[in-house]
Amino acid sequence: MVSRKDPDLLMVGLNNRDKAWHDLYSLKISTGEMKSYMKIPTVLQDMTSTGMKN
């Protein structure tokens, strides 16, 4: 997904940390710099611990 505000920023899902989960990373296209944006299992744990259950 490319940002409308910053077309040089791409959001990508990769499972390089844990093969069972795709974490979200931001990628600066012009430089190749990639930063962790969201770790999915952590988000799911936070949601369930705060009462956000089905």
C-alpha positions in Angstrom: 0.0 0.0 0.0 1.4 3.4 -1.0 0.8 6.4 1.1 -1.3 9.2 -0.6 0.4 11.8 1.6 4.0 10.5 0.8 4.2 8.5 -2.4 7.8 7.6 -1.4 6.4 5.5 1.5 5.3 1.9 1.0 3.7 -0.3 3.6 4.6 -4.0 3.3 3.8 -7.1 5.2 6.7 -9.5 5.8 7.0 -12.6 7.9 10.8 -12.4 8.4 10.5 -12.2 12.2 8.1 -15.0 12.8 7.1 -17.3 9.9 3.5 -17.7 11.3 2.8 -13.9 11.2 3.1 -11.1 8.7 4.3 -7.9 10.5 3.8 -4.5 8.9 6.8 -2.4 7.8 7.2 1.0 6.3 9.6 1.2 3.4 11.1 4.4 2.1 11.3 3.7 -1.6 14.0 6.2 -2.5 16.5 5.0 0.2 15.4 1.4 0.8 15.1 2.2 4.5 12.7 -0.2 6.2 11.3 0.3 9.7 9.0 -2.0 11.8 5.6 -0.4 12.0 3.4 -3.0 13.7 4.1 -6.5 15.1 0.8 -8.4 14.5 0.9 -11.0 17.4 1.6 -8.1 19.8 -1.4 -6.2 18.5 -3.7 -9.2 18.8 -2.5 -9.8 22.3 -3.1 -6.2 23.3 -6.6 -6.3 21.7 -7.6 -9.5 23.7 -6.1 -8.3 26.9 -8.2 -5.0 26.7 -11.4 -6.9 26.2 -11.7 -6.5 22.4 -12.8 -10.1 21.8 -15.4 -11.6 19.3 
